[in-house]
């Protein structure tokens, strides 16, 4: 979903080590967020796996210095939140990153801001050098079912489904309880009355120290039967609502508007036991109770 959230997305590449004769796999407990152990330049590190993040690693300047990560000359990176004007600039590096016997060799962004307070850095699932990756969310419950998505990119954990008459791109935020509609989805659902404002517009933290405007909303919408509360809508101005008296709504079709999307928070995943991706088949399975 970062491609929806960021005006300038991180463009990061991963070179995996020699191919294994057998598929490799890893299961990571999310308690409260998934953490993996690795080595960067031969030094042990703990990396928070952020499912919103693209195929790379983010380190703060302080962590990069401690790990002796050298920046690549003349290569910079800019991360901005779509429609907010909030931007974070950093430098590109390419340290040696090893997970057990697997060499990831992931491109890395080094930023002048804290990237996480839970680990040494943040890594996107696409940078993990495994064929099958499972995030363990909780125990199996009665009447479990599989919700399946086909991924356009095996490194970006973003599915697609129909919600409230809209085609939504669906991602996951395991670090926060809230579910968040992006601006495109918020505009559509506000106009149809599918979301209703439930509080004041305010600035809230999103990722990598960046903040953006959001408004709390109530909704009866669901994603594959998953309830979405608590829910926020990203918007630069207060939502009007479909039945607001004297409201004049002007709609435009911006060529660079992001596809409508929603980021499911932990509350929406409370009855789910796991998220799993098979790179080979590009299938993502969300296992949840009815």
Helices and strands as residue ranges (DSSP letters): H 2-5, E 6-8, E 25-29, E 35-40, E 43-49, E 57-60, H 61-66, E 71-81, E 87-93, E 97-99, E 102-103, E 108-111, E 121-123, G 125-127, E 132-136, E 144-150, E 159-163, E 166-172, E 179-181, H 183-192, E 195-197, E 202-207, E 210-219, E 222-223, E 226-227, E 231-234, E 261-264, E 272-278, E 283-289
